[in-house]
Amino acid sequence: MRTILSLFAASAVFAAPLAASAETLSFTLENKTSNMVVQVHVSPVDGGKSVELLRKKGLYGGKSRQLTIDDGTDACVYRIRVVFEGDSYYDLRDKVDFCETGSYTIAE
């Protein structure tokens, strides 16, 4: 009887639908400008909300930092918007595939 219950429990686990897995992406942001970056926003190109990645921690010119995109989607391709100190911003309109690249560089 115990074996039958164990087999039933095991089959129930495998029969349950698998939850959709969201992908967490990491990349190194390199700031090769003379200005401090105060915000980095990314949003999936196929729609979805924008996520701010620096979380109130600036990135000085000449420095780099590992950032993680954990927006609950399985997207790879994002739009990126970088805001510098003094409210100037750099808006990348090209697509960045963070599944294919491990770093992104901002240069003057």
N, C-alpha and C positions, 0 to 999 in steps of 0.2 A: 504494500500500500504506500509506503514511504517513497519508493522508487517512482510510482505513478504520479504522486504529487510533485516530486522533483521535476519529472519530465514535463508535467503540465505547467509548472511555474516557468521553466526554461522556455517552453514554446510560447508562453504569453509574452515574455520579454522580447522575443524575436518577432512576434506578430505585431507588436505595437509599432505604430508609424514612427519613423525617425524624425526628430525635430530638424527643421532647416537650420543649418549651421551658418552663422555669420562669420565672416573672415576678418581677423584683426591684421592690419597691415602696419609695418614699421619701416621707417626710412630716416636717413640722416639729412637734416636741413643744414646747408652750409650758407652762412651769410658772408659773402665776400664783398660787402659794401662798407662804407664808413659810417653808416647809420644803424641805429638799433631797431630791430624788428620787435613790435609790441603785440601783434596778433597775426596768426596764420589761420585762415578759414579754408576749408575744403568742402566740396559738395559733389556728389556723384553726377556725372554728365547725363545720365538717363533719368534724372529726377531724384528728389530727396532733399532733406534739410541740410543746411550748412552746419559744420561743426568747427569750433575754434580749438586749435591744438595746443597753443602755448600756455593756456590757463593762467594768465596774468604773470607769466615769467618771461621777461624780455630776452632777446638774443642779440648780444652786442655784435658790432661789426667785426669781422675776422674770426668769429666763433662758429661752432656747429653744435647741434643737439639732435639726439635721437627722438623722433616723434612717432606716436602711434595713432592710427585711425581706427577707432572702435565705434562705428556708428550703427551697428546692428544690421548692416547689409553685407552682401557678398560682392559688392562692386570692386572693380580694380581701377577704373578710369575716373579721374576726378578733375574738376576745375579747382584752381588754387588762387587765393587772394591774400597778399601779404601787406600788412599795414605797418608803416614805419613810424617812429616817434615824430610827432609834429603833424600827424594826420595825413601825410602823403601816403600813397599806396601804389603797389605794383600789382596789376591785375593780369594774370596769365590767362589768356583766352584759348590757348592750345590745350589739348588734352594731355594729362600726365597719367601714365599707366603705372601705378605703384606696385602692381604685382610683378612687373618686369624690371623696375629700378629700385635700387637700395639707397639712393641719395638724390637730392635735388639741390642745386646751387643757384643762389641769387647773386648776380654780379652787376656792377655799375656799367 
